[in-house]
Every structure is written in C-alpha cells, then in structure tokens.
Amino acid sequence: MVVPEALVLFLQHAIMISDILVLPQRYPHSDDLVDYQLGYKIEGNTGADITGKDEGDF
C-alpha cells in the first residue's frame, strides 16, 4: 500500500488529545497503517470479515 505523503506527514506529528473524544487517542506510524486499519475490517478474535456488503454499509 502506498501511503500518500500528506498522510505520512500528518502521522509523523505528535498528536495531543485533550477533551476531544471524537478523534482516536493514538495514530499508527505510516508503516503500521495497514495493520491499524484491519481493526475496522475484521473481528479481532475470530478474524471474521465485518465490512458491509450492501450500499451504504461501512
């Protein structure tokens, strides 16, 4: 996967989270982005695909 340079630069900055609860509290290094995103695609214990299949699904 080729990570866009703008995203690599964003991930390189120290990101401070205070009272903003809508953002992740940690971001991955660009080298770990694929593994980080897997958590949104598969169920962690079983490995089952949890992505939606129908229009409008995540």
URMO-V804433 format. One record per residue. N is the residue number from 0. SS is DSSP state (a for helix, b for strand, c for the rest). OMEGA is omega in whole degrees, -180 to 180 (999 if undefined). BURIAL is # if it has 16 or more other C-alpha atoms within 10 Angstrom, else .. Layout:
BEGIN
n=(N:N)
ss=(SS:SS)
omega=(OMEGA:OMEGA)
burial=(BURIAL:BURIAL)
END
This chain:
BEGIN
n=(0:1:2:3:4:5:6:7:8:9:10:11:12:13:14:15:16:17:18:19:20:21:22:23:24:25:26:27:28:29:30:31:32:33:34:35:36:37:38:39:40:41:42:43:44:45:46:47:48:49:50:51:52:53:54:55:56:57)
ss=(c:c:c:c:a:a:a:a:a:a:a:a:c:c:c:c:c:c:c:c:c:c:c:c:c:c:c:c:c:a:a:a:a:a:a:a:a:a:c:c:c:b:c:c:c:c:c:c:b:c:c:c:c:c:c:c:c:c)
omega=(177:-180:179:-176:180:179:177:180:177:-177:-180:-179:174:-177:-179:177:178:-178:-178:-175:-179:179:175:179:174:178:-179:167:-177:178:-177:-173:-179:179:179:-178:179:179:177:-176:-177:174:-171:-177:-174:-177:-179:178:-179:177:179:-180:-176:179:-179:177:173:999)
burial=(.:.:.:.:.:.:.:.:.:.:#:.:.:.:.:.:.:.:.:.:.:.:.:.:.:.:#:.:.:#:.:.:.:.:.:.:.:.:.:.:.:.:.:.:.:.:.:.:.:.:.:.:.:.:.:.:.:.)
END
